[in-house]
Amino acid sequence: MSMKGAKHMKRVCAVFLCLFTTSSIYTACLSYADTEVLYETSYVCRNLRGDAKWQAEYEISRENGDTYRMVEKGRGHYFGFRGKISWVEEIEFEGIENTVRPLWMKKRISDEAGKVIAIQEQIFDFGDNVVTCTHKDLIKNTSVEKKFKFRNNIMNRLLQGLYVQKFIENGEVQKQIQFISPEPELYNLEIRLLGAEEIEINNRKIRAYKLCMDPMLGVFNFVKLFLPKAYVWHSAEPQFEWLKYEGVENSRKSPEVVITTLDEIAPKTGAQ
C-alpha cells in the first residue's frame, strides 16, 4: 500500500479501521519508504437514544518494514464494566498482499481512579493458524485462556475498519472472513457491499458506501436473533475512510449502539 506524507501528518490518507463492536472504530495511515507516519483520529459511541457512552481516539505509527502499531485510548461507560472506565489498547499488525493481519493485541482496562482492573491479550500464530486469547481479572485474581483455530482471513476489533477499507479498495462486493471478538469468541462473517447512499456526519452530508457484516451460522441461523447484523459506512471516494458503525457494542449480549467519527468531514465531490 503506497502512502504520501510526512511524520505526524494529520490527514486521512489511507485507511480507516472501523469498530464492529464488538467495540470501537479505526482509521489508518500506513507507511511509505522508510518514513514513520503517525495518524490520529477520534470517535464517539452513543446509545440508540443519542446519549454518549464513551469516546476514544487512536494513532497509528509505522514500526518497521510492513509492520505497524495502533494505540487506542478510550474512556466512559463500556458494556461489561460497572461505572466509568478507561482503557489503552495496543495492536501490532502487518500489511500483506493488499490486506492486513493482526500479530498481537494487548488491552489494559482501568477503573475511574486509574487502577488497572483487567488485561486482555490476543496472540496470533499464522504458522499453526491459532489465536490465543487471555483475559485476566485483577480484582478477582483470575485468568482465563482460550485458543481458536482460524483461517488466514481473520480480523479483530481494531483491524475491522482497515480490513473493510481494503475490501472496498480492492473492488470486492462480498467476502467471507473470521472475526475474533473481545468476548472472546470466533465468528464466521460475510461482508457485503450494499451500495451507496447519502448520510449526514457532523452536520455535513456525504456520499458513503453502506456495508453489512452478517454472521454465518449455517443450520443455526435462528441464533441470528441474538447475534444481529452490523452495518458500517465508509466514504464512497478514495481513500474510503470509515464514517459510521451501527451494531452491538462489543459482544452478542451487548446493546446496539451507533459509533461515528468526530473528525471534520470535508465536502466530497459528487455528494448531492
C-alpha positions in Angstrom: 0.0 0.0 0.0 1.6 3.3 -1.0 1.3 6.4 1.0 2.4 10.0 0.8 3.0 12.3 3.7 5.4 13.3 6.5 5.9 12.3 10.0 3.0 13.2 12.3 0.9 14.2 9.3 -2.8 14.6 10.3 -4.9 13.8 7.3 -6.9 10.8 6.2 -4.6 9.2 3.7 -5.0 5.5 3.6 -7.3 3.7 5.8 -9.8 3.6 8.5 -10.1 0.9 11.0 -13.7 0.6 12.0 -15.3 -0.9 15.1 -17.6 -3.8 15.0 -18.0 -3.7 18.1 -17.6 -5.5 19.5 -16.5 -2.0 20.1 -14.8 0.8 18.6 -13.7 2.0 15.2 -10.4 2.9 13.3 -8.6 4.7 10.5 -5.0 4.1 9.5 -2.3 5.7 7.5 0.3 3.1 6.6 3.8 3.9 5.5 5.9 4.7 2.6 9.6 4.3 2.1 11.4 4.4 5.4 9.4 7.2 6.9 7.3 6.7 10.0 3.8 8.1 9.7 1.5 8.9 12.6 -2.2 9.2 12.0 -4.7 10.4 14.7 -8.5 10.2 14.8 -11.3 10.2 17.3 -14.9 8.8 17.6 -17.8 8.7 19.9 -20.2 5.8 20.9 -23.8 6.6 21.6 -26.8 4.5 22.6 -29.9 4.4 20.4 -31.3 7.4 22.3 -28.4 9.5 21.3 -26.7 9.7 24.7 -22.9 9.5 24.7 -21.5 6.3 26.3 -17.8 6.6 25.6 -15.2 8.4 23.5 -11.9 7.2 22.1 -9.0 8.2 19.9 -6.2 6.3 18.4 -3.0 6.7 16.5 -1.1 4.5 14.1 2.7 4.5 13.6 5.0 2.5 11.4 7.2 0.1 13.3 9.4 -1.3 10.6 9.1 -2.8 7.2 5.4 -3.8 6.7 4.7 -3.8 10.5 2.6 -1.1 12.1 1.2 -0.3 15.6 -2.1 1.2 16.6 -2.8 2.6 20.1 -6.4 3.3 21.1 -7.2 5.3 24.3 -10.8 5.5 25.5 -12.9 6.4 28.5 -16.6 6.3 29.5 -19.3 3.7 30.2 -18.4 0.5 28.4 -20.6 -2.6 28.4 -19.4 -5.3 30.8 -18.0 -2.9 33.4 -19.5 -1.0 36.2 -19.1 2.7 36.4 -16.7 4.7 34.3 -13.6 3.1 33.0 -10.6 4.0 30.8 -8.5 1.8 28.6 -5.4 1.6 26.5 -5.4 -1.0 23.7 -2.4 -1.7 21.5 -2.2 -3.9 18.4 0.7 -4.7 16.1 -0.3 -5.7 12.6 1.3 -6.2 9.2 0.2 -5.2 5.7 0.5 -8.1 3.2 -0.9 -8.7 -0.3 -3.4 -5.8 -0.3 -4.8 -6.7 3.2 -3.8 -6.6 6.8 -3.5 -9.2 9.5 -3.1 -8.9 13.3 0.0 -10.1 15.1 -0.8 -9.4 18.7 -3.1 -7.2 20.9 -3.0 -6.1 24.5 -5.6 -4.1 26.3 -5.3 -2.6 29.8 -8.6 -1.5 31.5 -8.6 0.8 34.5 -11.3 2.0 36.9 -12.2 5.6 37.4 -9.4 6.0 39.9 -6.8 4.8 37.3 -6.2 1.4 38.8 -5.8 -1.4 36.3 -8.6 -3.9 36.8 -8.3 -6.2 33.7 -5.9 -7.1 31.0 -6.9 -8.8 27.7 -4.4 -10.2 25.2 -4.6 -11.9 21.8 -1.6 -13.6 20.1 -1.9 -14.7 16.5 0.2 -17.7 15.3 -0.1 -17.8 11.5 2.1 -20.9 11.3 -0.5 -23.1 13.1 -3.4 -20.7 12.4 -4.2 -20.4 16.1 -5.1 -17.3 18.1 -4.6 -17.5 21.9 -6.8 -15.2 24.0 -6.1 -14.4 27.6 -8.4 -12.5 30.0 -7.1 -11.5 33.4 -9.4 -10.1 36.1 -7.1 -8.4 38.6 -10.0 -7.8 41.0 -10.9 -11.4 41.3 -7.4 -12.5 40.6 -8.4 -14.9 37.9 -7.1 -15.7 34.4 -8.9 -17.5 31.5 -7.2 -18.6 28.3 -8.9 -19.7 25.1 -7.4 -20.9 21.8 -9.2 -20.8 18.4 -8.2 -22.3 15.1 -8.7 -19.9 12.2 -8.3 -19.5 8.5 -6.0 -16.9 7.0 -8.7 -14.2 6.6 -9.1 -13.1 10.2 -9.5 -9.8 11.8 -10.2 -8.4 15.3 -11.9 -5.4 16.6 -9.2 -2.8 16.0 -8.5 -4.0 12.5 -12.0 -4.4 11.2 -12.3 -0.9 9.7 -8.9 -1.2 7.9 -9.9 -4.6 6.6 -13.2 -3.2 5.2 -11.4 -0.2 3.7 -9.1 -2.6 1.8 -12.1 -4.7 0.8 -13.6 -1.6 -0.9 -10.3 -0.5 -2.4 -9.8 -4.0 -4.0 -13.2 -3.7 -5.7 -14.8 -6.6 -3.8 -18.5 -6.8 -3.1 -18.7 -10.0 -1.0 -16.3 -11.9 1.2 -16.2 -14.4 4.0 -13.9 -13.9 6.9 -13.5 -14.8 10.5 -13.7 -12.4 13.4 -12.2 -12.8 16.9 -14.4 -10.8 19.3 -13.5 -9.3 22.7 -15.6 -11.9 24.5 -13.5 -13.8 23.2 -15.3 -15.9 20.5 -14.5 -16.7 16.9 -17.3 -15.9 14.4 -17.7 -16.5 10.7 -18.9 -13.3 9.0 -19.8 -12.3 5.5 -19.0 -8.8 4.4 -21.4 -7.4 1.7 -21.3 -4.1 -0.1 -24.9 -2.9 -0.2 -24.5 0.2 -2.3 -24.0 3.9 -1.9 -26.2 6.5 -0.2 -26.1 10.0 1.3 -25.6 10.3 5.1 -25.1 13.1 7.5 -22.0 13.1 9.7 -21.0 16.1 11.9 -23.6 18.3 10.2 -22.2 17.6 6.7 -23.8 15.4 4.1 -21.5 12.9 2.4 -21.9 10.1 -0.1 -21.0 6.8 1.5 -20.8 3.1 0.9 -23.0 1.0 3.2 -21.8 -2.4 4.1 -23.3 -5.3 6.1 -21.4 -7.7 8.3 -23.7 -10.8 8.6 -23.0 -13.7 10.9 -22.8 -17.0 9.1 -24.2 -19.7 11.3 -25.3 -22.4 8.9 -28.0 -24.6 10.3 -28.0 -22.4 13.4 -29.4 -19.4 11.6 -32.0 -19.0 14.3 -29.2 -17.8 16.6 -29.0 -14.6 14.4 -31.9 -13.4 16.5 -29.3 -13.0 19.3 -26.4 -12.0 17.0 -27.7 -9.3 14.7 -26.1 -7.9 11.6 -23.9 -4.9 11.9 -23.6 -2.0 9.4 -20.7 0.3 8.6 -20.4 3.3 6.3 -17.2 4.3 4.5 -16.7 7.3 2.3 -17.6 6.5 -1.3 -14.5 8.3 -2.5 -10.8 7.3 -2.0 -9.4 6.8 0.5 -12.7 5.2 1.5 -12.3 6.3 5.2 -14.6 4.9 7.8 -17.5 7.2 8.9 -20.1 5.3 11.0 -21.0 2.0 12.6 -24.3 0.6 13.8 -24.5 -2.7 15.7 -23.8 -4.4 19.0 -21.2 -2.6 21.2 -18.7 -5.4 21.9 -20.4 -8.8 22.1 -23.7 -10.6 21.2 -25.1 -9.8 24.7 -24.2 -6.1 24.5 -26.7 -3.4 23.5 -26.8 -1.9 20.0 -25.0 1.4 19.6 -24.1 4.0 16.9 -20.4 5.0 16.6 -19.4 7.9 14.5 -16.2 9.7 13.6 -15.5 13.1 15.3 -13.2 14.2 12.5 -14.3 17.1 10.4 -15.8 15.8 7.2 -14.9 17.8 4.2 -17.4 18.2 1.3 -16.9 15.4 -1.3 -17.2 15.9 -5.0 -20.3 14.0 -6.2 -22.2 14.3 -3.0 -25.6 15.7 -3.7 
